[in-house]
Structure formats: structure tokens, C-alpha cells
Amino acid sequence: MGLGLAAIQQNHFSRAIQSFQKIIELDPENPSALNNLGGVYRSQGLLEKAVDQFERCLQIDPHDSLA
């Protein structure tokens, strides 16, 4: 998770997306990775992709206040 967050801080959004996608590939029910990926998509104007990730996050953890 740290690599994705570090990439965001350095404005390397494609690297952040790859990092979060890899985490989700290994752990498809990781709400933090789904939420972070949604946030990167949102910041890049990819709103449909962002909503998809936030919805997946809420399906796994309906009480996630960040999604």
C-alpha cells in the first residue's frame, strides 16, 4: 500500500494505479486498496472507474466512511 501512497504524493498517478491494482489482484477484498484506487481515478477525472471502486469497497465494508 505504501508504494501507491508514495506515488500519489509524487504525482505519479499511473504508478499509483498500478500499485493499487496489484494489491487488489492479490487481495480482491482489500477495502483500503479499492478506496485508494477510486481516489486516484477520481483525481484523474475517471469518475465511472472511481465509482466502481467505491461501490466495491462499500460491498465489502458497508461502514467504510471514506468510500
Stockholm file with secondary structure:
# STOCKHOLM 1.0

chainA/1-67         MGLGLAAIQQNHFSRAIQSFQKIIELDPENPSALNNLGGVYRSQGLLEKAVDQFERCLQIDPHDSLA
#=GR chainA/1-67 SS CHHHHHHHHTTCHHHHHHHHHHHHHHCTTCHHHHHHHHHHHHHTTCHHHHHHHHHHHHHHCTTCTTC
#=GC SS_cons        CHHHHHHHHTTCHHHHHHHHHHHHHHCTTCHHHHHHHHHHHHHTTCHHHHHHHHHHHHHHCTTCTTC
//
